[in-house]
Amino acid sequence: MTPQAGAAYPQVSVSIVSHGQMGLVAPLLRTLQERAPGAVAEIILTLNLPEPVAFDERDFGFPIRILRNVRPLGFGANHNQAAQYAQHALFCILNPDIRLEADPFGRLAQILDQHPDVALVAPRVTDGQGHREDNARYFPTVGEILGKCAGGRSRTFDSGAELIGYPDWVGGMFMLTKRDVFRAVGGFDEAYHLYYEDVDLCARLRAAGYKVAVADVGGVIHEARRASHRQLKYALWHLKSMCRYFAVRAWRVPRGGARRHT
């Protein structure tokens, strides 16, 4: 989106975490440079594992702060750490396997600006074949989880064409949030490990009186790597996080239903 004449373009602090994924990070930085050069004010890149940096920071029009962890941290801890360094009012959580075909930041920032009760917004996300991803959903229920064990699917929120929707939660592969609100609710719960941090964060934002939104803004591609479907270690992390969510958070989730809004 091109900002209106006289309007300030959004200035976004982008947090990216690499787990030995420099082969994904370098192309992501290039696509941010090409597609959203006016929106990205800084990159906070966390190297969760030791690895060489495969790019020249001087090639980019935004500053890149590199954090090197002395020991690996979880998804939530890494992004919470980055949020403490963020210098700008908008804070974006971005997976290394995201690619941009267009700039989504202008429209997403506009939603946060025009809707004070919205604390976090996500774009429409598609996979490499153009199929819509399920990055906006309803809060999980025990019945839904049992159904998935029998071959069922999660309930996916459909915002419809040209609508701003208010799902229960959005996936952590791309979240744009108000930095101060993110910090005020304590960021991600670091007791989770890799899974359900996004569900829990959205639940706590709802409990604090905020909404989570998804916008029908295209151009965001997610080359997903479903590790929990392939490796026992990740599947166990997924199960542990799910159990924590239902033990600690699910019964406190505000009810009222996700909805769509024109």
N, C-alpha and C positions, 0 to 999 in steps of 0.2 A: 504494500500500500504506500502511495506517495502522500506525505502529510500535506494538509491544507496550507495555503499561503499564510505565512506569519505564525504558523504553529511550530512549536519546538519538537524536533524529532526525538523519540524516546532514547534515553541513554541507559543501556542495559549492561549489568555485570553478569557475565556468563561463566558458570561453573561446569567444568568438564573433568571427569575422573578417568584416568587411564590405568588399566590393569595389564600392563604389557601390551597395550593396543596402539602403539604409535603409528602403525600402518593404517589405522582408522582416524586417529586424531589429526594427522597432518592434512588429509583431504578435507576433513570437517572444517579446519581453520581456513582452508582455501575457499570452501564454499561460503563460509560466513563473510569472508573478505569480498567475494564476488557478488553475493546476493543481498547482504545486509550491512554494507560498510558504514552506513550512517547510524545504525542502531547500536551496534556492538561498541561499547565504550571501553571495555576491558575484558580480558580472558583470565580466569583463574584456573590454571591447569594443575591438577593434583596427580602426581606419579605415585600410585599406590604400591607399585613394585619397581625395583631398580631397572632402568632402561635408558638408552641414549635418546637424546632429543633429535628428531629427524627433520628439523626445519630451522631456518634462520629467522629469528624473531624480528629482524629488521625488514623482512619482506612484507610485513603486515602493517596496516594503518591503525592498529589498536595495540595498546600495551598488553604483554602477556606476562603474568606473574606465575612462576612455576614453584609449586610446593612439592617437596620430596619427603615422603613419609619414611620414618626410620623403621616402622613396622606396618604391615597392611591394616587398614581400617575398613569398616563396613560402609555400605552405601550412604547411610544417614550421617555417620561421623565425618565422612569426607566432605559432604556438601555443607554440613554445619560448620566445619572448619573454614571452608571457602567463604561462607556467608559472613564470617567475622572480618574477612579482608575486603569484602565488597564495598566499593566506594559510591555506588549509585543506587537510586531509589528502587529500581527494578532489578530483580535477581532471577536469573534463568538457570534452571537445572537442565542439562542437556547431555544425552548419552553420546558416546563416541561414534555409535553407528547410525547417527542421524545425518541426513543430507537435505539441503535446501534447493528447491528449484525456483523459489520465489521468496520474497521477504515477508514473513508473517508478523514481524514485531510491531509494525505501525498499528495494525488493526487490533492486535492483542493489547497493546499499551493503551489504546483508545478506550477499550472496554474497561480496563482497570481505572482509567481516569474518569469515565462517565458514570461508572457504577461503584460508588464508594463502598457498598456492601459486598463487593466481589473482591476477594483477597488473592485468588489464584485462577489463572486461565490457561487453557491449552488449545492448540490448533487441531484441526482435523489431520490425522496421520494416516498415510497409506504405506503399503509395502512396496517392494521393488517392481511388482507386477501391476500396481495401480489399485489393488484391493484395499478397502478401508480397514484399518486396524481397530481393535477393540480397546482404544486408550481411554474411553469414557464409559463408566459402568455404574451399576447400582451396588450398594454395599452388599457384600456376600452374606449369605445366611447358611445355617447348618444344613438345611434341606438342599440348598443349591450345591454345597460341597459334596454331600452324599450322592446327589444326582450326577455330579462330575465323575465320581468314582465308578459310577455305573455307565459311563460313556456320554453323559450329558455335557452341556456347555454353559458357560457363565452368561448371565443376563447382561446384554450390551445395551447401553443407552444410545438412542438414535436422536440426534439433535435436529434432523431434517435439513433440507436445503435452505441456505440463506438465513439461518436462525442462530441466535445465541441460545445455547441450552445450558441447563443447570443440572448436571449429573450429580451423583453422590460422590464420586471420586474420579480422578484422572491419573493415568499412568505416569510414572516418574521419568520416562524417556524424554519428555519435553514439558516442563512446567515454567510458566512465567508468573512470578509472585511479587508482591510488595515486600521489599527487603525488611522493613521495620516490623511488619505484621508477622513475617516468617520468624524473625528473631523473638518477637513478643510471645509467641506460642511455644517457644523453645525449639523451633526447627524440627527436624526429624527425631523420632524416638530411637536412640542408638542401641536400645536393647534388641531391636530387630536386626536381622542380618541378611541384606540383599532383597528380601521379599516383604511385602505388606507395609513397608515404610510409607509408601504413597497413600495407601488406604488409610492408615492411622493418621497421617498428617491432615488429610481432608476431613476425617471425622472430628479431629480436634478443632479445625477451623470452623466447621459447622457448629460445634459445641460453643465456640466463642462468639457466635452470631454472624459469621461470614458465610458467603456463598462461594462455590467453586463453579467455574464456567468452562464451556467448550465452545469454540467459534468455528464456523464453517469456512475457515481460512485454509486454503490448500498450499501445495508446494513443499510439504514436509514429508520426507520419506524415511522410514525406519527399517533398516536391514536387521531384523530381529534375530537374536541368537538364543533360542529357548533352551538354556542349559539344563533347567530342571526336568526337561523331558528326556534328557540323554544321559545324565550323570547322577549316580546315587547321592553323592555329596550334596549337590544342589537341590535334589529332591528332598533330602532330609532338612536342609535349611528352610526350604519352602514350607514343609510340614511344621517345623518348630515355630516359624513366624506366624503361620496360620493359627496354631494353638494359642500363641500369646495374644493374638488379636481377639480371639473369641473369649479368652479368659479375662482380658484387661479392658478391652475397648468396646466390643460389639454391643454389649448391653447398655452402654452409655450413648450410643449414636443417636443424634436427634432424628426423629422420624418426621415425615411430611412429604417424602417422595421427590425424586428428581423430576424436573419439568423442562419444557421448552418455552422460549420467549422470543417474540419477533423484535 
